[in-house]
Amino acid sequence: MHTFEVWAPTPESVRVDVNGVTHDMERTDDGWWRAEVDCDSQARYGFVVDGETLPDPRSPRQPEGVHLRSQLHRLDESSWTDSHWTGRQLPGSSVYELHIGTFTPEGTFDAAIERLDHLVDLGIGFVELMPVNGFNGTHNWGYDGVLWYTVHEVYGGPDGLQRLVNAAHERGLGVILDVVYNHLGPSGNYLERFGPYIADGANTWGRTINIGGPQSGEVREYIIGNALRWMRDFHIDGLRLDAVHALVDHTGTHILEELAVRTETLSTHLGRPLTLIAESDLNDATLVTPRAAGGFGLDAQWDDDIHHTIHAAVSGERQGYYADFGSLESLANTLRRGFFHAGTYSSFRERVHGRPIDITHQPASALLAYTCTHDQIGNRAIGDRPSAYLTPGQLAIKAALVLLSPYTPMLFMGEEWGATTPFQFFTSHPEPELGEATAAGRKAEFAAHGWNSDDIPDPQDPQTFLRSKLDWDERADETHARVLACYRDLLALRKKRIEITDPWLGHLHVDYDEDGQWITLRRGALQIVCNLGTDAASVPAGGTPILWWDPPTQDETASATVVPGHSFVVLER
């Protein structure tokens, strides 16, 4: 016997079709419909809403896609092998972002398992999976999800995700899952047929979710229940919350604060750390400020300013939102205080943006720093990686600035060996009109910034997806192997030395020479010296070299160090 239930205050009639047999449901005053049906544990079912059969908004499995019937599913509790796992805290660790469909040629959870040892050898602490919930089509970045409770079948479905989490925990790797609660995808979203899930407003990606309007209580529970389910049922160690600035909530308790409270409660019950990481465009540390101090109490947030200022300084790019960045002064100030725009004017936004971080109370470990993300590569016109236009030495400098900084470092798949495969924007919308509109919109967006529209990859072209798959054989190439060894050494040093994981920005000392194109970071007894220029630079920094890209030289007094162009060195006093 199984109890089928669904919150559906909008329709006049709701019935449930189980294995082709329709059953009446009883409606309660709060808009829930329920029916007990004698059926097998893998029954196919759908809710007949005013005569049309629709998938369950909380569907645990969609074996035939997001438009068709749902299937009952429970994870096999006896299959869990991670009883020894006590979790991992984010501070002092590192994160590795990957897309299941392009991480391996096969594009499945099981294939990803075969590459986990590579991440262990690299020195990674957490694997971060781009969204894996149900979307229409075979391949997608994942941000077009419409059934938040299910797991994409092509990847391996819910059982495949369970196997991946098991395998990660067996190797000491935590698992973070990227989730999207600010919008729904354009195909397969039937939530409005059930109830007031959608608000009147809109954001960049579509209509907003009703988290603060009339009847929003059940919608909020729909979101929070989903988040907790990943961490409780799938043993996920944390969530990356996509674009939280698009969550419009004017209630007394913001949904992010409510989620933080509920997550802390679950963490206490499970006896292991659970981590919430926000992606936000606001440059506001309120998100990660403890609730006792008036904040939302999340654990961390992405920090695009660190990416922008490192990328612009090393690459020389100044277009778009890079316009305010690029000088070593901006790089030094951003590394010292966490945000570049901290109540300062943003030429890209044409307004004052952000607010300062109280570095005496806010640890830098609550900010994720990176040289690459799916956004910063995939939302370039042709999805090209830094390895396509930077020297290996420049890649090493970017890695040193991130991995030896006080911030929590995050890598994007393949960056550790300077992968040359692009990561492009790809979709597989089955509806021709939707596919054409997506492709046309992409070309128009970049044409407005001066790109030839013919150069913009068609998101719907299967080759765009296939080109974005990592080429693991590249690691055998001498240059790629050298970059990989550098990343391993940097991460190993981070684990070895307490000065590197020290999260307090007040202990960080930065010096630079704009003309000489060098910058130094002093971390206790260590000094990281980076030469961003092409010519060798004499830097007034002494000590014993312990790690470098190209060998430095020193005078007899060791009071200055000559660093080759496009190189770094770590000195110990």
C-alpha positions as CSV (number, residue, x, y, z in Angstrom):
1,M,0.0,0.0,0.0
2,H,1.3,3.4,-1.0
3,T,0.0,6.9,-0.1
4,F,0.0,9.2,-3.1
5,E,-0.2,12.8,-2.2
6,V,0.2,16.1,-4.0
7,W,-0.4,19.8,-3.1
8,A,-2.7,21.1,-5.7
9,P,-5.0,24.0,-4.5
10,T,-5.6,25.3,-8.1
11,P,-7.4,22.5,-10.0
12,E,-11.0,21.4,-9.6
13,S,-10.2,17.8,-9.8
14,V,-7.2,15.6,-9.1
15,R,-7.0,11.8,-9.5
16,V,-4.0,9.5,-9.6
17,D,-3.3,7.0,-12.4
18,V,-1.3,4.1,-11.1
19,N,-0.2,1.5,-13.7
20,G,-3.0,2.5,-16.0
21,V,-5.8,2.4,-13.3
22,T,-7.3,5.7,-12.1
23,H,-8.1,6.2,-8.5
24,D,-10.0,9.0,-6.7
25,M,-8.2,11.2,-4.3
26,E,-9.5,13.1,-1.2
27,R,-8.9,16.8,-0.9
28,T,-8.2,18.5,2.4
29,D,-8.8,22.1,3.3
30,D,-5.1,23.0,2.9
31,G,-5.0,22.0,-0.8
32,W,-3.5,18.5,-0.4
33,W,-4.9,15.5,-2.3
34,R,-4.3,12.0,-1.0
35,A,-5.1,8.4,-1.9
36,E,-3.9,5.0,-0.7
37,V,-3.3,2.5,-3.5
38,D,-2.2,-1.1,-3.3
39,C,0.7,-1.2,-5.9
40,D,4.2,-2.4,-6.4
41,S,7.2,-0.5,-5.2
42,Q,8.1,0.6,-8.8
43,A,4.7,1.6,-10.0
44,R,4.4,4.1,-12.8
45,Y,1.9,6.9,-11.9
46,G,0.7,10.4,-12.8
47,F,-1.7,12.8,-11.4
48,V,-4.8,13.4,-13.5
49,V,-5.2,17.2,-13.1
50,D,-8.5,18.4,-14.5
51,G,-8.4,15.6,-17.0
52,E,-4.7,15.8,-18.0
53,T,-2.1,13.3,-16.7
54,L,1.0,15.0,-15.3
55,P,4.2,13.9,-13.6
56,D,4.5,14.3,-9.8
57,P,6.0,17.6,-8.7
58,R,8.0,15.6,-6.2
59,S,8.7,12.7,-8.5
60,P,11.6,10.5,-7.3
61,R,12.2,9.1,-10.8
62,Q,11.3,9.9,-14.4
63,P,12.4,6.9,-16.5
64,E,10.9,8.3,-19.7
65,G,11.6,12.0,-19.4
66,V,10.0,15.0,-17.7
67,H,6.7,15.0,-19.6
68,L,5.6,11.4,-18.9
69,R,4.6,9.4,-15.9
70,S,6.6,9.3,-12.7
71,Q,7.9,6.1,-11.0
72,L,8.0,5.2,-7.4
73,H,11.5,4.8,-6.1
74,R,13.3,4.3,-2.9
75,L,17.1,4.2,-2.4
76,D,18.2,0.8,-1.2
77,E,19.5,1.6,2.3
78,S,21.5,-1.6,2.4
79,S,23.6,-0.3,-0.6
80,W,25.1,2.4,1.5
81,T,28.8,1.7,2.3
82,D,29.6,5.1,3.9
83,S,28.7,4.4,7.5
84,H,32.2,5.4,8.5
85,W,31.9,8.8,6.8
86,T,31.8,11.6,9.4
87,G,31.8,14.4,6.9
88,R,34.2,17.2,5.9
89,Q,34.2,20.9,6.8
90,L,34.7,23.4,4.1
91,P,37.3,25.7,5.8
92,G,40.8,24.4,5.0
93,S,39.5,22.2,2.1
94,S,39.2,22.6,-1.7
95,V,36.3,22.2,-4.2
96,Y,36.3,20.7,-7.7
97,E,33.4,21.6,-9.9
98,L,32.4,19.2,-12.7
99,H,29.6,18.5,-15.1
100,I,28.6,14.8,-15.2
101,G,27.8,14.8,-18.9
102,T,31.2,16.1,-20.0
103,F,33.5,15.0,-17.2
104,T,34.0,11.6,-19.0
105,P,33.3,10.4,-22.5
106,E,30.4,8.2,-21.2
107,G,28.9,11.1,-19.2
108,T,27.5,9.0,-16.4
109,F,27.8,8.8,-12.6
110,D,29.5,5.4,-12.9
111,A,32.1,6.7,-15.3
112,A,32.8,9.6,-13.0
113,I,33.6,7.1,-10.2
114,E,36.5,5.8,-12.3
115,R,38.1,9.3,-12.2
116,L,37.7,10.0,-8.5
117,D,41.2,8.6,-7.7
118,H,42.6,11.4,-10.0
119,L,40.9,13.9,-7.7
120,V,42.2,12.2,-4.6
121,D,45.8,12.2,-6.0
122,L,45.3,15.9,-6.9
123,G,44.5,16.7,-3.3
124,I,40.8,17.7,-3.7
125,G,38.4,17.8,-0.7
126,F,35.0,18.2,-2.3
127,V,33.5,17.3,-5.6
128,E,30.8,19.8,-6.7
129,L,28.3,18.4,-9.2
130,M,26.6,20.8,-11.6
131,P,22.8,20.2,-11.4
132,V,21.6,16.7,-12.0
133,N,17.8,17.0,-11.5
134,G,15.3,16.4,-14.2
135,F,15.4,18.5,-17.4
136,N,14.0,17.9,-20.8
137,G,16.3,16.5,-23.4
138,T,19.5,14.3,-23.1
139,H,22.1,16.9,-22.3
140,N,22.1,20.3,-20.8
141,W,24.1,22.4,-18.3
142,G,21.4,21.4,-15.8
143,Y,20.0,24.9,-15.0
144,D,16.9,24.2,-17.1
145,G,15.6,21.8,-14.4
146,V,11.9,21.3,-14.0
147,L,11.5,18.3,-11.7
148,W,13.7,19.2,-8.7
149,Y,13.3,15.9,-6.8
150,T,14.3,13.5,-9.6
151,V,17.8,12.6,-11.0
152,H,18.5,12.8,-14.7
153,E,18.2,9.3,-16.1
154,V,20.9,9.6,-18.7
155,Y,23.4,10.2,-15.9
156,G,22.3,7.0,-14.1
157,G,19.2,8.1,-12.2
158,P,19.0,8.1,-8.4
159,D,20.8,4.8,-8.0
160,G,23.7,6.0,-10.0
161,L,24.0,9.1,-7.8
162,Q,23.9,6.9,-4.7
163,R,26.8,4.9,-6.1
164,L,28.8,8.0,-6.9
165,V,28.3,9.4,-3.4
166,N,29.3,6.1,-1.9
167,A,32.5,6.0,-4.0
168,A,33.4,9.5,-3.1
169,H,33.0,9.0,0.6
170,E,35.0,5.8,0.4
171,R,37.9,7.9,-0.9
172,G,37.5,10.7,1.6
173,L,35.8,13.1,-0.8
174,G,32.8,15.2,0.2
175,V,30.1,15.8,-2.4
176,I,28.4,19.2,-3.0
177,L,25.4,19.4,-5.3
178,D,24.4,22.4,-7.3
179,V,20.7,23.2,-7.0
180,V,18.6,25.8,-8.7
181,Y,15.6,27.4,-6.9
182,N,15.3,30.8,-8.6
183,H,13.6,29.7,-11.8
184,L,12.4,26.7,-13.8
185,G,13.3,25.5,-17.2
186,P,11.3,26.2,-20.4
187,S,10.0,22.7,-21.1
188,G,8.3,20.3,-18.7
189,N,7.3,22.7,-16.0
190,Y,3.7,21.9,-15.0
191,L,3.8,23.3,-11.5
192,E,1.4,26.1,-12.3
193,R,-1.2,23.5,-13.1
194,F,-1.0,22.3,-9.5
195,G,-0.7,25.6,-7.5
196,P,0.7,29.1,-7.1
197,Y,4.4,28.1,-7.5
198,I,5.2,31.0,-9.8
199,A,5.2,34.7,-8.9
200,D,4.4,37.6,-11.2
201,G,7.9,38.9,-11.6
202,A,10.7,37.6,-13.8
203,N,14.5,37.3,-13.8
204,T,17.1,36.8,-16.4
205,W,16.2,33.1,-16.8
206,G,12.4,33.2,-16.6
207,R,9.6,33.8,-14.2
208,T,10.4,34.0,-10.5
209,I,9.3,31.5,-7.8
210,N,6.6,32.4,-5.3
211,I,8.5,32.3,-2.1
212,G,6.9,35.3,-0.4
213,G,3.5,35.8,-1.9
214,P,0.0,34.4,-1.1
215,Q,0.1,30.6,-0.4
216,S,3.9,30.6,-0.6
217,G,4.2,28.5,2.6
218,E,3.9,25.2,0.7
219,V,6.2,26.5,-2.1
220,R,8.9,27.3,0.5
221,E,8.5,23.9,2.0
222,Y,8.8,22.4,-1.5
223,I,12.2,24.1,-1.9
224,I,13.5,23.4,1.6
225,G,12.2,19.9,1.6
226,N,14.1,19.3,-1.6
227,A,17.3,20.7,-0.2
228,L,17.1,18.6,2.9
229,R,16.3,15.5,0.9
230,W,19.5,15.6,-1.0
231,M,21.5,15.8,2.2
232,R,19.5,13.3,4.2
233,D,18.5,10.7,1.7
234,F,21.4,10.9,-0.8
235,H,24.1,11.6,1.9
236,I,25.1,14.8,0.0
237,D,27.5,16.9,2.1
238,G,26.4,20.3,0.9
239,L,24.6,22.4,-1.6
240,R,25.6,25.2,-4.0
241,L,22.6,27.5,-4.3
242,D,22.4,29.0,-7.7
243,A,21.9,32.8,-8.1
244,V,20.4,33.5,-4.7
245,H,20.1,37.2,-5.6
246,A,17.2,36.2,-7.8
247,L,15.2,34.7,-4.9
248,V,12.7,37.5,-4.2
249,D,11.7,37.2,-0.5
250,H,10.3,40.1,1.5
251,T,9.0,38.0,4.4
252,G,10.3,38.5,7.9
253,T,12.6,35.5,7.6
254,H,14.3,35.1,4.3
255,I,14.1,31.6,2.8
256,L,17.9,31.3,2.9
257,E,18.0,31.9,6.6
258,E,15.2,29.4,7.1
259,L,17.1,26.9,5.0
260,A,20.3,27.5,7.1
261,V,18.3,26.8,10.3
262,R,16.8,23.7,8.9
263,T,20.1,22.5,7.6
264,E,21.8,23.1,10.9
265,T,19.1,21.0,12.6
266,L,19.6,18.2,10.1
267,S,23.4,18.4,10.5
268,T,23.0,18.0,14.3
269,H,20.8,15.0,13.8
270,L,23.0,13.3,11.3
271,G,26.2,14.0,13.2
272,R,28.2,15.4,10.2
273,P,28.8,18.8,8.7
274,L,26.4,20.1,6.1
275,T,27.5,23.0,4.0
276,L,25.5,25.7,2.2
277,I,27.3,27.7,-0.5
278,A,25.6,30.6,-2.2
279,E,26.2,32.1,-5.6
280,S,25.4,35.8,-5.4
281,D,25.9,38.8,-7.5
282,L,25.5,41.2,-4.6
283,N,28.9,41.4,-3.1
284,D,27.2,41.3,0.3
285,A,28.7,39.2,3.1
286,T,25.3,39.2,5.0
287,L,24.7,35.8,3.4
288,V,27.6,34.3,5.3
289,T,27.4,36.3,8.4
290,P,26.2,34.2,11.4
291,R,22.6,34.6,12.3
292,A,23.6,35.7,15.8
293,A,25.3,38.7,14.1
294,G,22.3,39.5,11.9
295,G,23.2,37.5,8.8
296,F,21.6,34.5,7.1
297,G,24.1,32.0,8.4
298,L,25.2,30.3,5.2
299,D,28.6,28.8,5.2
300,A,30.2,30.3,2.1
301,Q,29.6,32.1,-1.2
302,W,31.2,32.4,-4.6
303,D,33.5,35.4,-5.1
304,D,33.5,36.5,-8.7
305,D,35.6,39.6,-7.9
306,I,38.6,37.5,-7.1
307,H,38.2,35.7,-10.4
308,H,37.8,38.9,-12.3
309,T,40.8,40.7,-10.8
310,I,43.2,37.7,-11.2
311,H,42.0,37.0,-14.7
312,A,42.2,40.6,-15.9
313,A,45.6,41.1,-14.4
314,V,47.1,38.0,-15.9
315,S,45.3,37.9,-19.3
316,G,45.0,41.6,-20.0
317,E,41.3,41.3,-20.9
318,R,39.3,44.4,-20.2
319,Q,36.0,43.9,-22.0
320,G,32.6,43.8,-20.3
321,Y,32.7,43.4,-16.5
322,Y,36.5,43.2,-16.6
323,A,36.7,46.9,-17.3
324,D,37.2,47.9,-13.7
325,F,39.9,45.3,-13.1
326,G,43.3,44.5,-14.4
327,S,45.7,46.6,-12.4
328,L,47.9,45.1,-9.7
329,E,46.5,47.6,-7.3
330,S,43.0,46.2,-7.9
331,L,44.4,42.7,-7.5
332,A,46.1,43.5,-4.2
333,N,43.1,45.3,-2.8
334,T,40.7,42.5,-3.7
335,L,43.0,39.9,-2.2
336,R,43.2,42.0,1.0
337,R,39.5,42.6,1.5
338,G,37.6,39.9,-0.4
339,F,35.5,42.2,-2.7
340,F,36.7,44.7,-5.3
341,H,33.4,46.4,-5.4
342,A,32.6,47.1,-1.8
343,G,30.4,50.2,-1.9
344,T,32.3,51.5,-4.9
345,Y,31.3,52.5,-8.4
346,S,31.0,49.7,-11.0
347,S,31.3,51.0,-14.6
348,F,29.7,47.8,-15.9
349,R,26.6,48.3,-13.7
350,E,26.8,52.1,-13.9
351,R,26.2,52.4,-10.2
352,V,27.7,51.9,-6.8
353,H,27.9,48.2,-6.0
354,G,28.6,45.9,-3.0
355,R,29.5,46.6,0.6
356,P,32.7,46.1,2.6
357,I,33.5,42.9,4.5
358,D,34.4,43.2,8.1
359,I,37.7,41.2,7.8
360,T,38.2,41.2,11.6
361,H,35.2,39.0,12.1
362,Q,34.6,37.3,8.7
363,P,37.0,34.6,7.7
364,A,38.1,34.4,4.1
365,S,37.4,30.7,4.0
366,A,33.7,31.7,3.6
367,L,34.5,33.0,0.2
368,L,35.3,30.6,-2.7
369,A,38.1,31.8,-5.1
370,Y,38.7,30.3,-8.5
371,T,40.3,31.0,-11.9
372,C,37.7,29.0,-13.8
373,T,34.0,28.1,-13.4
374,H,31.3,26.8,-15.7
375,D,30.1,30.4,-15.9
376,Q,33.4,32.1,-16.5
377,I,34.2,29.6,-19.4
378,G,30.9,28.6,-20.7
379,N,29.5,32.1,-20.9
380,R,32.3,33.3,-23.1
381,A,31.3,33.5,-26.7
382,I,33.1,30.3,-27.8
383,G,33.5,28.7,-24.4
384,D,37.3,28.9,-24.6
385,R,39.4,28.1,-21.6
386,P,42.3,30.2,-20.4
387,S,44.7,27.6,-21.8
388,A,43.6,28.7,-25.3
389,Y,45.2,32.1,-24.9
390,L,47.5,32.1,-21.9
391,T,51.0,30.5,-21.5
392,P,51.4,27.6,-19.1
393,G,53.3,29.9,-16.8
394,Q,50.4,32.3,-16.7
395,L,48.1,29.4,-15.8
396,A,50.5,28.5,-13.0
397,I,50.4,32.1,-11.7
398,K,46.6,32.1,-11.6
399,A,46.7,28.7,-9.7
400,A,49.2,30.0,-7.2
401,L,47.2,33.1,-6.4
402,V,44.1,31.1,-5.8
403,L,45.5,27.9,-4.1
404,L,47.9,29.8,-1.8
405,S,45.4,32.5,-0.9
406,P,43.4,32.7,2.4
407,Y,40.2,31.8,0.5
408,T,38.6,28.4,-0.1
409,P,39.9,27.4,-3.6
410,M,37.7,25.9,-6.3
411,L,38.8,24.3,-9.5
412,F,36.8,23.6,-12.7
413,M,37.2,20.2,-14.2
414,G,40.3,19.9,-16.4
415,E,41.9,23.2,-15.4
416,E,44.4,21.2,-13.3
417,W,46.2,20.1,-16.5
418,G,45.4,23.1,-18.7
419,A,42.7,21.3,-20.7
420,T,42.3,22.6,-24.2
421,T,38.8,21.3,-24.8
422,P,36.3,24.1,-24.6
423,F,33.3,24.2,-22.3
424,Q,30.5,25.6,-24.4
425,F,26.9,26.3,-23.8
426,F,24.9,23.3,-24.9
427,T,21.2,22.3,-24.9
428,S,19.1,19.5,-26.4
429,H,15.6,20.9,-26.4
430,P,13.4,18.4,-28.3
431,E,11.0,21.2,-29.3
432,P,12.3,22.7,-32.6
433,E,10.9,26.2,-31.8
434,L,12.6,26.2,-28.4
435,G,15.9,25.0,-29.8
436,E,15.8,27.6,-32.6
437,A,15.0,30.4,-30.1
438,T,17.8,29.4,-27.8
439,A,20.3,29.3,-30.6
440,A,19.1,32.6,-32.0
441,G,19.2,34.3,-28.6
442,R,22.8,33.1,-28.0
443,K,24.0,34.4,-31.3
444,A,22.2,37.8,-30.8
445,E,23.6,38.2,-27.3
446,F,27.3,38.0,-28.5
447,A,26.7,39.7,-31.8
448,A,25.7,42.8,-29.8
449,H,29.2,42.7,-28.2
450,G,31.0,42.6,-31.6
451,W,31.2,38.8,-32.2
452,N,30.6,37.4,-35.7
453,S,27.4,35.4,-35.1
454,D,28.8,32.6,-37.3
455,D,31.5,32.0,-34.7
456,I,29.0,31.4,-31.9
457,P,28.5,27.6,-31.4
458,D,24.9,26.5,-31.8
459,P,23.8,25.2,-28.4
460,Q,21.5,22.6,-30.1
461,D,24.3,21.2,-32.3
462,P,25.3,17.8,-30.7
463,Q,28.9,18.6,-31.6
464,T,28.8,21.6,-29.2
465,F,28.2,19.1,-26.4
466,L,30.7,16.6,-27.7
467,R,33.4,19.2,-28.1
468,S,32.9,20.1,-24.4
469,K,33.9,16.6,-23.1
470,L,37.3,16.4,-21.4
471,D,40.1,14.7,-23.2
472,W,41.8,12.8,-20.4
473,D,44.6,11.7,-22.7
474,E,46.0,15.2,-22.7
475,R,47.5,14.6,-19.3
476,A,50.2,12.5,-20.9
477,D,51.5,15.5,-22.9
478,E,54.6,17.0,-21.4
479,T,53.3,20.5,-21.0
480,H,49.9,19.3,-19.6
481,A,51.7,17.0,-17.2
482,R,53.8,19.8,-15.9
483,V,50.8,22.0,-15.2
484,L,49.1,19.1,-13.4
485,A,52.2,18.5,-11.3
486,C,52.2,22.2,-10.4
487,Y,48.6,22.0,-9.2
488,R,49.4,18.9,-7.1
489,D,52.3,20.6,-5.5
490,L,50.3,23.7,-4.7
491,L,47.5,21.8,-3.1
492,A,50.0,19.7,-1.2
493,L,51.7,22.8,0.2
494,R,48.2,24.1,1.1
495,K,47.6,21.0,3.2
496,K,51.1,21.0,4.7
497,R,51.4,24.6,5.9
498,I,49.0,26.2,8.4
499,E,49.9,29.7,7.1
500,I,48.2,28.8,3.8
501,T,44.9,27.8,5.3
502,D,44.9,30.7,7.8
503,P,41.6,32.4,6.9
504,W,42.1,35.8,8.5
505,L,42.8,38.6,6.0
506,G,44.4,40.7,8.6
507,H,47.3,38.3,8.6
508,L,47.8,38.6,4.8
509,H,50.4,41.1,3.6
510,V,50.4,42.1,-0.1
511,D,53.0,44.1,-2.0
512,Y,53.3,44.9,-5.7
513,D,55.0,46.9,-8.3
514,E,52.7,48.1,-11.1
515,D,55.6,48.9,-13.5
516,G,57.6,45.8,-12.6
517,Q,54.4,43.6,-13.0
518,W,55.1,41.6,-9.8
519,I,53.0,40.9,-6.8
520,T,53.8,39.2,-3.5
521,L,51.6,37.6,-0.8
522,R,53.2,37.0,2.6
523,R,51.6,34.2,4.5
524,G,53.5,33.8,7.8
525,A,57.0,32.4,7.1
526,L,56.1,32.0,3.4
527,Q,56.1,34.5,0.6
528,I,54.4,33.9,-2.8
529,V,56.1,35.9,-5.5
530,C,54.4,36.2,-8.9
531,N,55.9,37.8,-12.0
532,L,53.0,38.6,-14.4
533,G,55.3,40.2,-17.0
534,T,57.1,38.5,-19.9
535,D,60.6,39.5,-18.8
536,A,62.4,38.4,-15.7
537,A,61.8,40.7,-12.6
538,S,64.0,41.3,-9.6
539,V,61.7,41.3,-6.6
540,P,62.9,42.6,-3.2
541,A,61.9,39.3,-1.4
542,G,64.3,36.9,0.1
543,G,64.2,33.4,1.5
544,T,64.7,29.8,0.4
545,P,62.8,28.8,-2.7
546,I,60.6,25.7,-1.9
547,L,58.2,25.7,-4.9
548,W,58.3,27.4,-8.3
549,W,57.2,27.3,-11.9
550,D,60.5,28.2,-13.5
551,P,63.7,28.2,-11.3
552,P,64.4,31.6,-9.7
553,T,67.8,33.0,-9.0
554,Q,69.1,35.0,-6.0
555,D,72.1,37.2,-5.1
556,E,74.6,36.2,-2.5
557,T,72.6,38.0,0.3
558,A,69.3,36.4,-0.8
559,S,67.7,39.7,-0.2
560,A,66.2,39.8,-3.7
561,T,64.9,37.1,-6.0
562,V,64.9,37.2,-9.8
563,V,61.7,35.5,-11.0
564,P,61.5,34.5,-14.7
565,G,58.7,36.0,-16.8
566,H,55.3,34.3,-16.4
567,S,56.4,32.4,-13.3
568,F,56.0,32.3,-9.5
569,V,58.1,31.1,-6.6
570,V,57.3,30.3,-3.0
571,L,60.0,31.5,-0.6
572,E,60.5,30.4,3.0
573,R,62.2,32.8,5.5
